[in-house]
């Protein structure tokens, strides 16, 4: 997530959006026709709540490198 926070900003032409149905953020840059989906603290918390509410046995994620060194998403998952 560090790369997203640093590089895909409004100063670089990206706008932040929240998809209410998917409970996930995304960025869009119309000049570049670039669409980026990712997880943030809010979407990770929503996913963790869903797992607990449904009584599921765990949660899986695809990529951890962007969460290091701040570990924000891991902290959210561990505390929900």
MARNUDO-324350 format. One record per residue: chain; x, y, z of N, C-alpha, C, O, CB in turn; residue in one letter. Coordinates in nm, 2 decimals, decimal comma. Last residue first. Glycine has a CB too. Example, Ala and Ser with C-alpha at 12.3 -4.5 7.8 and 13.67 -1.06 7.14 Angstrom:
2
+------+--------+--------+--------+--------+--------+--------+--------+--------+--------+--------+--------+--------+--------+--------+--------+------+
! unit !    n_x !    n_y !    n_z !   ca_x !   ca_y !   ca_z !    c_x !    c_y !    c_z !    o_x !    o_y !    o_z !   cb_x !   cb_y !   cb_z ! code !
+------+--------+--------+--------+--------+--------+--------+--------+--------+--------+--------+--------+--------+--------+--------+--------+------+
!    A !   1,28 !  -0,22 !   0,71 !   1,37 !  -0,11 !   0,71 !   1,29 !   0,00 !   0,79 !   1,34 !   0,11 !   0,80 !   1,41 !  -0,06 !   0,57 !    S !
!    A !   1,32 !  -0,57 !   0,78 !   1,23 !  -0,45 !   0,78 !   1,32 !  -0,33 !   0,78 !   1,42 !  -0,33 !   0,85 !   1,13 !  -0,45 !   0,90 !    A !
+------+--------+--------+--------+--------+--------+--------+--------+--------+--------+--------+--------+--------+--------+--------+--------+------+
END
This chain:
80
+------+--------+--------+--------+--------+--------+--------+--------+--------+--------+--------+--------+--------+--------+--------+--------+------+
! unit !    n_x !    n_y !    n_z !   ca_x !   ca_y !   ca_z !    c_x !    c_y !    c_z !    o_x !    o_y !    o_z !   cb_x !   cb_y !   cb_z ! code !
+------+--------+--------+--------+--------+--------+--------+--------+--------+--------+--------+--------+--------+--------+--------+--------+------+
!    A !  -0,97 !  -0,74 !   1,42 !  -1,11 !  -0,74 !   1,39 !  -1,17 !  -0,86 !   1,43 !  -1,30 !  -0,88 !   1,41 !  -1,14 !  -0,71 !   1,25 !    X !
!    A !  -0,69 !  -0,75 !   1,45 !  -0,77 !  -0,68 !   1,55 !  -0,92 !  -0,68 !   1,53 !  -0,99 !  -0,62 !   1,61 !  -0,72 !  -0,54 !   1,57 !    X !
!    A !  -0,58 !  -0,86 !   1,22 !  -0,55 !  -0,92 !   1,35 !  -0,65 !  -0,87 !   1,46 !  -0,67 !  -0,94 !   1,56 !  -0,41 !  -0,90 !   1,39 !    X !
!    A !  -0,66 !  -0,68 !   1,02 !  -0,70 !  -0,82 !   1,02 !  -0,69 !  -0,89 !   1,16 !  -0,77 !  -0,96 !   1,20 !  -0,63 !  -0,90 !   0,92 !    X !
!    A !  -0,51 !  -0,45 !   1,10 !  -0,66 !  -0,45 !   1,09 !  -0,71 !  -0,59 !   1,10 !  -0,81 !  -0,62 !   1,17 !  -0,70 !  -0,38 !   0,97 !    X !
!    A !  -0,25 !  -0,54 !   1,08 !  -0,30 !  -0,50 !   1,21 !  -0,45 !  -0,50 !   1,21 !  -0,51 !  -0,54 !   1,31 !  -0,25 !  -0,36 !   1,24 !    X !
!    A !  -0,23 !  -0,59 !   0,81 !  -0,22 !  -0,70 !   0,90 !  -0,27 !  -0,66 !   1,04 !  -0,34 !  -0,75 !   1,10 !  -0,07 !  -0,75 !   0,91 !    X !
!    A !  -0,26 !  -0,32 !   0,72 !  -0,36 !  -0,42 !   0,68 !  -0,35 !  -0,54 !   0,78 !  -0,46 !  -0,59 !   0,82 !  -0,35 !  -0,46 !   0,54 !    X !
!    A !  -0,02 !  -0,20 !   0,83 !  -0,15 !  -0,15 !   0,85 !  -0,26 !  -0,25 !   0,83 !  -0,35 !  -0,27 !   0,91 !  -0,18 !  -0,03 !   0,77 !    X !
!    A !   0,26 !  -0,24 !   0,81 !   0,17 !  -0,35 !   0,85 !   0,03 !  -0,31 !   0,89 !  -0,03 !  -0,37 !   0,97 !   0,23 !  -0,42 !   0,97 !    X !
!    A !   0,47 !  -0,07 !   0,73 !   0,37 !  -0,02 !   0,82 !   0,27 !  -0,13 !   0,88 !   0,21 !  -0,11 !   0,98 !   0,29 !   0,09 !   0,76 !    X !
!    A !   0,66 !  -0,15 !   0,54 !   0,68 !  -0,18 !   0,68 !   0,57 !  -0,14 !   0,77 !   0,58 !  -0,17 !   0,89 !   0,81 !  -0,12 !   0,72 !    X !
!    A !   0,43 !  -0,38 !   0,40 !   0,55 !  -0,37 !   0,48 !   0,61 !  -0,24 !   0,45 !   0,62 !  -0,21 !   0,33 !   0,65 !  -0,49 !   0,46 !    X !
!    A !   0,24 !  -0,40 !   0,21 !   0,19 !  -0,37 !   0,35 !   0,31 !  -0,35 !   0,44 !   0,29 !  -0,29 !   0,55 !   0,10 !  -0,48 !   0,40 !    X !
!    A !   0,35 !  -0,49 !  -0,02 !   0,31 !  -0,35 !  -0,02 !   0,26 !  -0,31 !   0,12 !   0,25 !  -0,19 !   0,15 !   0,20 !  -0,32 !  -0,12 !    X !
!    A !   0,38 !  -0,77 !   0,03 !   0,49 !  -0,68 !   0,02 !   0,46 !  -0,54 !   0,04 !   0,53 !  -0,46 !   0,10 !   0,56 !  -0,70 !  -0,11 !    X !
!    A !   0,16 !  -0,94 !   0,02 !   0,19 !  -0,88 !   0,15 !   0,30 !  -0,77 !   0,14 !   0,30 !  -0,68 !   0,22 !   0,24 !  -0,98 !   0,25 !    X !
!    A !  -0,11 !  -1,06 !  -0,17 !   0,02 !  -0,99 !  -0,17 !   0,04 !  -0,92 !  -0,04 !  -0,04 !  -0,84 !   0,00 !   0,03 !  -0,90 !  -0,29 !    X !
!    A !  -0,36 !  -1,19 !  -0,12 !  -0,27 !  -1,23 !  -0,23 !  -0,13 !  -1,18 !  -0,21 !  -0,03 !  -1,25 !  -0,24 !  -0,33 !  -1,18 !  -0,36 !    X !
!    A !  -0,51 !  -1,35 !   0,16 !  -0,48 !  -1,24 !   0,08 !  -0,37 !  -1,27 !  -0,02 !  -0,29 !  -1,37 !   0,01 !  -0,44 !  -1,11 !   0,17 !    X !
!    A !  -0,77 !  -1,51 !   0,35 !  -0,65 !  -1,52 !   0,26 !  -0,63 !  -1,39 !   0,19 !  -0,73 !  -1,32 !   0,15 !  -0,67 !  -1,64 !   0,16 !    X !
!    A !  -0,89 !  -1,61 !   0,66 !  -0,89 !  -1,51 !   0,56 !  -0,76 !  -1,53 !   0,48 !  -0,66 !  -1,56 !   0,53 !  -0,90 !  -1,37 !   0,61 !    X !
!    A !  -1,09 !  -1,86 !   0,84 !  -0,97 !  -1,78 !   0,81 !  -0,99 !  -1,68 !   0,69 !  -1,10 !  -1,67 !   0,64 !  -0,86 !  -1,87 !   0,78 !    X !
!    A !  -1,33 !  -2,00 !   0,88 !  -1,21 !  -2,04 !   0,95 !  -1,08 !  -1,96 !   0,92 !  -0,98 !  -1,99 !   0,98 !  -1,18 !  -2,18 !   0,93 !    X !
!    A !  -1,64 !  -1,82 !   0,93 !  -1,54 !  -1,89 !   0,85 !  -1,41 !  -1,91 !   0,93 !  -1,39 !  -1,85 !   1,03 !  -1,51 !  -1,80 !   0,72 !    X !
!    A !  -1,87 !  -1,70 !   1,04 !  -1,81 !  -1,82 !   1,11 !  -1,71 !  -1,89 !   1,02 !  -1,69 !  -2,01 !   1,04 !  -1,91 !  -1,91 !   1,15 !    X !
!    A !  -1,97 !  -1,48 !   0,93 !  -2,01 !  -1,60 !   0,87 !  -1,95 !  -1,73 !   0,93 !  -1,97 !  -1,84 !   0,89 !  -1,96 !  -1,60 !   0,72 !    X !
!    A !  -1,85 !  -1,29 !   1,09 !  -2,00 !  -1,30 !   1,09 !  -2,04 !  -1,43 !   1,03 !  -2,14 !  -1,49 !   1,08 !  -2,06 !  -1,18 !   1,02 !    X !
!    A !  -1,58 !  -1,32 !   1,02 !  -1,62 !  -1,35 !   1,16 !  -1,78 !  -1,37 !   1,16 !  -1,82 !  -1,47 !   1,23 !  -1,59 !  -1,23 !   1,26 !    X !
!    A !  -1,58 !  -1,24 !   0,75 !  -1,53 !  -1,37 !   0,79 !  -1,58 !  -1,41 !   0,93 !  -1,62 !  -1,53 !   0,95 !  -1,37 !  -1,37 !   0,79 !    X !
!    A !  -1,68 !  -0,98 !   0,78 !  -1,75 !  -1,08 !   0,70 !  -1,71 !  -1,22 !   0,74 !  -1,79 !  -1,31 !   0,77 !  -1,73 !  -1,06 !   0,55 !    X !
!    A !  -1,47 !  -0,86 !   0,92 !  -1,60 !  -0,86 !   0,98 !  -1,68 !  -0,97 !   0,91 !  -1,75 !  -1,05 !   0,98 !  -1,67 !  -0,73 !   0,97 !    X !
!    A !  -1,27 !  -0,87 !   0,72 !  -1,25 !  -0,94 !   0,85 !  -1,38 !  -0,96 !   0,92 !  -1,41 !  -1,07 !   0,98 !  -1,15 !  -0,87 !   0,94 !    X !
!    A !  -1,37 !  -0,71 !   0,52 !  -1,35 !  -0,85 !   0,49 !  -1,34 !  -0,93 !   0,62 !  -1,39 !  -1,04 !   0,63 !  -1,23 !  -0,87 !   0,41 !    X !
!    A !  -1,37 !  -0,46 !   0,66 !  -1,50 !  -0,52 !   0,61 !  -1,48 !  -0,67 !   0,58 !  -1,57 !  -0,74 !   0,61 !  -1,54 !  -0,44 !   0,48 !    X !
!    A !  -1,09 !  -0,43 !   0,70 !  -1,18 !  -0,44 !   0,82 !  -1,32 !  -0,50 !   0,78 !  -1,37 !  -0,59 !   0,85 !  -1,20 !  -0,31 !   0,88 !    X !
!    A !  -1,01 !  -0,40 !   0,44 !  -0,96 !  -0,52 !   0,51 !  -1,05 !  -0,54 !   0,64 !  -1,08 !  -0,65 !   0,67 !  -0,82 !  -0,49 !   0,56 !    X !
!    A !  -1,14 !  -0,16 !   0,37 !  -1,18 !  -0,28 !   0,31 !  -1,13 !  -0,41 !   0,38 !  -1,20 !  -0,51 !   0,38 !  -1,13 !  -0,28 !   0,16 !    X !
!    A !  -1,00 !   0,01 !   0,55 !  -1,14 !   0,00 !   0,55 !  -1,19 !  -0,13 !   0,49 !  -1,28 !  -0,19 !   0,54 !  -1,21 !   0,12 !   0,48 !    X !
!    A !  -0,73 !  -0,01 !   0,48 !  -0,77 !  -0,05 !   0,61 !  -0,92 !  -0,07 !   0,62 !  -0,97 !  -0,16 !   0,69 !  -0,73 !   0,06 !   0,71 !    X !
!    A !  -0,75 !  -0,14 !   0,14 !  -0,70 !  -0,05 !   0,24 !  -0,75 !  -0,09 !   0,38 !  -0,81 !  -0,20 !   0,39 !  -0,74 !   0,10 !   0,21 !    X !
!    A !  -0,66 !  -0,31 !  -0,15 !  -0,73 !  -0,31 !  -0,02 !  -0,66 !  -0,20 !   0,06 !  -0,54 !  -0,17 !   0,05 !  -0,71 !  -0,45 !   0,05 !    X !
!    A !  -0,73 !  -0,22 !  -0,50 !  -0,64 !  -0,26 !  -0,39 !  -0,73 !  -0,27 !  -0,26 !  -0,84 !  -0,24 !  -0,26 !  -0,53 !  -0,16 !  -0,37 !    X !
!    A !  -0,72 !  -0,14 !  -0,84 !  -0,80 !  -0,19 !  -0,73 !  -0,69 !  -0,23 !  -0,62 !  -0,58 !  -0,27 !  -0,66 !  -0,89 !  -0,31 !  -0,76 !    X !
!    A !  -0,70 !   0,10 !  -1,09 !  -0,63 !   0,03 !  -0,99 !  -0,72 !  -0,01 !  -0,87 !  -0,78 !   0,07 !  -0,81 !  -0,51 !   0,11 !  -0,93 !    X !
!    A !  -0,69 !   0,20 !  -1,41 !  -0,78 !   0,16 !  -1,31 !  -0,70 !   0,07 !  -1,21 !  -0,65 !  -0,03 !  -1,26 !  -0,91 !   0,09 !  -1,37 !    X !
!    A !  -0,62 !   0,44 !  -1,65 !  -0,56 !   0,35 !  -1,56 !  -0,66 !   0,33 !  -1,44 !  -0,71 !   0,42 !  -1,38 !  -0,43 !   0,40 !  -1,51 !    X !
!    A !  -0,62 !   0,63 !  -1,86 !  -0,72 !   0,52 !  -1,86 !  -0,67 !   0,40 !  -1,78 !  -0,66 !   0,29 !  -1,82 !  -0,74 !   0,47 !  -2,01 !    X !
!    A !  -0,48 !   0,86 !  -1,83 !  -0,40 !   0,73 !  -1,86 !  -0,49 !   0,61 !  -1,88 !  -0,45 !   0,51 !  -1,92 !  -0,31 !   0,71 !  -1,75 !    X !
!    A !  -0,69 !   1,03 !  -1,78 !  -0,60 !   1,06 !  -1,88 !  -0,51 !   0,94 !  -1,93 !  -0,48 !   0,93 !  -2,04 !  -0,50 !   1,17 !  -1,83 !    X !
!    A !  -0,83 !   0,91 !  -1,56 !  -0,89 !   0,91 !  -1,70 !  -0,79 !   0,94 !  -1,81 !  -0,81 !   0,89 !  -1,92 !  -1,00 !   1,01 !  -1,70 !    X !
!    A !  -0,75 !   0,70 !  -1,32 !  -0,69 !   0,81 !  -1,39 !  -0,74 !   0,82 !  -1,53 !  -0,70 !   0,74 !  -1,62 !  -0,53 !   0,80 !  -1,39 !    X !
!    A !  -0,88 !   0,58 !  -1,02 !  -0,89 !   0,59 !  -1,17 !  -0,82 !   0,71 !  -1,22 !  -0,84 !   0,82 !  -1,16 !  -1,04 !   0,58 !  -1,21 !    X !
!    A !  -0,88 !   0,33 !  -0,76 !  -0,83 !   0,46 !  -0,82 !  -0,85 !   0,46 !  -0,97 !  -0,84 !   0,35 !  -1,03 !  -0,68 !   0,48 !  -0,78 !    X !
!    A !  -1,09 !   0,19 !  -0,51 !  -1,02 !   0,18 !  -0,64 !  -0,98 !   0,32 !  -0,68 !  -1,04 !   0,42 !  -0,63 !  -1,11 !   0,11 !  -0,75 !    X !
!    A !  -1,19 !  -0,01 !  -0,22 !  -1,15 !   0,11 !  -0,29 !  -1,09 !   0,09 !  -0,43 !  -1,05 !  -0,03 !  -0,46 !  -1,04 !   0,19 !  -0,20 !    X !
!    A !  -1,48 !  -0,20 !  -0,13 !  -1,34 !  -0,19 !  -0,17 !  -1,31 !  -0,06 !  -0,24 !  -1,39 !   0,00 !  -0,31 !  -1,30 !  -0,31 !  -0,26 !    X !
!    A !  -1,73 !  -0,32 !  -0,12 !  -1,66 !  -0,28 !   0,00 !  -1,51 !  -0,27 !  -0,02 !  -1,43 !  -0,32 !   0,06 !  -1,70 !  -0,37 !   0,12 !    X !
!    A !  -1,89 !  -0,38 !  -0,33 !  -1,77 !  -0,47 !  -0,31 !  -1,70 !  -0,44 !  -0,18 !  -1,61 !  -0,51 !  -0,13 !  -1,67 !  -0,45 !  -0,43 !    X !
!    A !  -2,08 !  -0,18 !  -0,29 !  -2,12 !  -0,32 !  -0,30 !  -2,00 !  -0,41 !  -0,27 !  -2,01 !  -0,51 !  -0,20 !  -2,18 !  -0,35 !  -0,44 !    X !
!    A !  -1,93 !   0,06 !  -0,29 !  -2,01 !   0,02 !  -0,17 !  -2,05 !  -0,13 !  -0,18 !  -2,05 !  -0,19 !  -0,07 !  -2,14 !   0,11 !  -0,17 !    X !
!    A !  -1,63 !   0,15 !  -0,37 !  -1,73 !   0,07 !  -0,43 !  -1,81 !   0,01 !  -0,31 !  -1,76 !  -0,08 !  -0,24 !  -1,68 !  -0,05 !  -0,52 !    X !
!    A !  -1,49 !   0,46 !  -0,38 !  -1,52 !   0,35 !  -0,29 !  -1,64 !   0,28 !  -0,35 !  -1,75 !   0,34 !  -0,38 !  -1,56 !   0,40 !  -0,14 !    X !
!    A !  -1,21 !   0,63 !  -0,53 !  -1,35 !   0,59 !  -0,52 !  -1,37 !   0,47 !  -0,43 !  -1,27 !   0,40 !  -0,40 !  -1,40 !   0,55 !  -0,67 !    X !
!    A !  -0,98 !   0,89 !  -0,61 !  -1,02 !   0,78 !  -0,52 !  -1,17 !   0,75 !  -0,52 !  -1,24 !   0,85 !  -0,52 !  -0,97 !   0,80 !  -0,37 !    X !
!    A !  -0,81 !   0,96 !  -0,91 !  -0,92 !   0,99 !  -0,81 !  -0,95 !   0,87 !  -0,74 !  -0,95 !   0,76 !  -0,79 !  -1,04 !   1,05 !  -0,89 !    X !
!    A !  -0,49 !   1,07 !  -1,03 !  -0,58 !   0,96 !  -0,99 !  -0,69 !   1,01 !  -0,89 !  -0,66 !   1,10 !  -0,80 !  -0,50 !   0,86 !  -0,92 !    X !
!    A !  -0,30 !   1,26 !  -1,10 !  -0,42 !   1,25 !  -1,19 !  -0,52 !   1,13 !  -1,15 !  -0,61 !   1,11 !  -1,22 !  -0,38 !   1,22 !  -1,32 !    X !
!    A !  -0,11 !   1,31 !  -0,93 !  -0,07 !   1,24 !  -1,05 !  -0,19 !   1,20 !  -1,13 !  -0,18 !   1,12 !  -1,22 !   0,00 !   1,11 !  -1,01 !    X !
!    A !  -0,24 !   1,43 !  -0,72 !  -0,14 !   1,51 !  -0,79 !  -0,09 !   1,45 !  -0,92 !  -0,04 !   1,51 !  -1,01 !  -0,02 !   1,54 !  -0,70 !    X !
!    A !  -0,39 !   1,22 !  -0,63 !  -0,46 !   1,32 !  -0,71 !  -0,36 !   1,41 !  -0,78 !  -0,39 !   1,46 !  -0,89 !  -0,55 !   1,40 !  -0,62 !    X !
!    A !  -0,17 !   0,93 !  -0,66 !  -0,23 !   1,04 !  -0,59 !  -0,31 !   1,13 !  -0,68 !  -0,30 !   1,12 !  -0,81 !  -0,13 !   1,12 !  -0,51 !    X !
!    A !   0,01 !   0,70 !  -0,66 !  -0,12 !   0,71 !  -0,73 !  -0,21 !   0,81 !  -0,66 !  -0,31 !   0,77 !  -0,60 !  -0,19 !   0,57 !  -0,74 !    X !
!    A !   0,25 !   0,70 !  -0,51 !   0,25 !   0,72 !  -0,65 !   0,12 !   0,75 !  -0,72 !   0,12 !   0,81 !  -0,83 !   0,31 !   0,61 !  -0,71 !    X !
!    A !   0,20 !   0,67 !  -0,23 !   0,31 !   0,76 !  -0,28 !   0,29 !   0,80 !  -0,42 !   0,31 !   0,91 !  -0,46 !   0,44 !   0,70 !  -0,26 !    X !
!    A !   0,00 !   0,48 !  -0,20 !  -0,01 !   0,61 !  -0,13 !   0,09 !   0,71 !  -0,18 !   0,06 !   0,83 !  -0,19 !   0,02 !   0,59 !   0,02 !    X !
!    A !   0,11 !   0,27 !  -0,35 !  -0,02 !   0,33 !  -0,39 !  -0,03 !   0,47 !  -0,32 !  -0,06 !   0,57 !  -0,39 !  -0,14 !   0,25 !  -0,35 !    X !
!    A !   0,33 !   0,20 !  -0,20 !   0,35 !   0,25 !  -0,33 !   0,22 !   0,32 !  -0,38 !   0,23 !   0,42 !  -0,45 !   0,38 !   0,13 !  -0,43 !    X !
!    A !   0,21 !   0,11 !   0,04 !   0,30 !   0,23 !   0,04 !   0,31 !   0,29 !  -0,10 !   0,31 !   0,41 !  -0,11 !   0,43 !   0,19 !   0,10 !    X !
!    A !   0,08 !  -0,12 !   0,00 !   0,00 !   0,00 !   0,00 !   0,09 !   0,13 !   0,00 !   0,04 !   0,23 !  -0,04 !  -0,09 !   0,00 !   0,12 !    X !
+------+--------+--------+--------+--------+--------+--------+--------+--------+--------+--------+--------+--------+--------+--------+--------+------+
END
